[in-house]
Amino acid sequence: MNGSDDVVVGVDIGTTATKVIAYDASGAARASASTDYPLRQPEPGAAVQDPHEVAAAVRGGVRAVVRQLDGVRVAGLSFSAAMHSLLGLDGDGNPLTPLITWADTRAAAQADRLRDEGQALELHKRTGTPVHPMSPLVKLMWLRESDPELHGRAARWVGIKEYVLGRWCGSDVVDHSVASATGMLALDTLDWDGEALDLAGVSRGRLPDPVPVTTVLSTLTKDVAADLGLPEGTPVVIGASDGPLANLGIGAVRPGQTACSIGTSAALRVIVEKPAVDENGGVFCYAFVPGRYVVGGALNNGGVVLDWLSHALAPELGEDSEGAMAELAAKAPAGSDGLLMLPYLLGERAPRWSSLPRGAYVGLTRAHRREHLTRAALEGVCLQLSLVMASMDAAGIEVRQLRATGGFARSSFWRQLLADVLGIPVNFPTSHEGSAFGAALLGMQALDLVPSIDVAADFVTIDSTLEPDPRTAELYRQLRPVFGNLFDALAPTFTELRRLAPVLAPHPSAP
């Protein structure tokens, strides 16, 4: 950078918190702040937020970091945001709707209809976004049908990052990465897809203009700069979505370098040079920097499965139960003595992209104990990731190296289980704050402070590598198709359970 103390501030607007971290030219964090906010569920299937609360958290985080820097020059701000958020604005830019997050499932009927009518796969291949309730395209279809007056009244439809930057910089643009996760951007042109817009019931004039992720916006307005404690004229880089930036944040930036994260949810992502979706539509494909795309799949069910298990099977362990539950799982043999678990507690995304399935244990006998139930659930999460990897292979993508991060990595048992189930060595990087670090690195490239995002591979060091055990890996290789076939085998049951849901719902006691 221009000076040894200059920093770029990475701002990561997440689903439950915003993290703001300032990094210098060596990749070292110089200041940080994090602010939580609630994810509200006012009705079944809803998962929404107050956009004012989120915007206030972003503002507060940047202010706090600037105060900590105490005179260190901020070379620029660069942004990351969770994908698939949707917010309707009036003509003055004020919110008309709550912020509808990726986790909202109220558009399930519209997603199912697109699949039943045979439109889903072609849309998926053109836009890279699976047809799923998470998609803003499908959310807009749902809003058009459920509240046509509100749908028609919105002057603009944006995501949370576009809302914040519109207020801060007066901009009306969306980066290619966030735009390509809406289900409405054509990957071949990086422009809005006409058929998708027709389905959503919006014209391109009601959406921001798509721009590259390295776009430097017109600088902060005078009042916003003063409020944040920054000089007027501080550059703002639009940035990208959190998935691609998480890859960048752990140095998985070259073709074949794959990032695996297991936190509450889970995901596999790899950067490629040409867009790719497999024939069955098992993986997503999102635009990133020019000439690079991110392909992979996300799961709804990662660490949330272990959290459920601890409450259901071992409530006596209290809040700090994750380690104890992993130790319990280690007591059962690989394959859990023939017990399989479909870990679909929250429906599932990749590679089937369906809100239909539920969790299920298959193969249960009297011989099975808590350790078997626990191990089968963790095996199920890893086997689901292995199905995503198979879909990546079907899309012609070779996984040459895997880098894994997330809360699961605190467990040595779960680390080894991942390597065994996926059947490849797993590298564990020295921790970085993922998407915030990725946003800062992207900002450094946009501001010509580093030559390219490839420097990320040099910033991130590998702390340890685990090799799969050959015999255990072979066992899981044989179990994979058995596990994968269970979705189709149980689909009629899942369908009937959904039909019967109103009957099975608990009723209030009679007075």
PyMOL commands that set and color helices and strands:
alter all, ss='L'
color gray80, all
select helices_A, chain A and resi 51-69+108-116+120-127+136-146+148-153+160-169+176-179+194-200+204-206+222-228+242-249+303-313+315-317+322-329+336-338+370-394+407-410+412-422+434-446+453-459+470-499+501-504
alter helices_A, ss='H'
color red, helices_A
select strands_A, chain A and resi 7-13+17-23+29-36+48-49+74-81+87-89+99-100+156-158+173-175+185-186+191-192+209-211+216-217+236-241+257-262+266-272+284-287+293-299+340-342+360-362+401-405+426-429+462-466
alter strands_A, ss='S'
color yellow, strands_A
deselect
rebuild
show_as cartoon
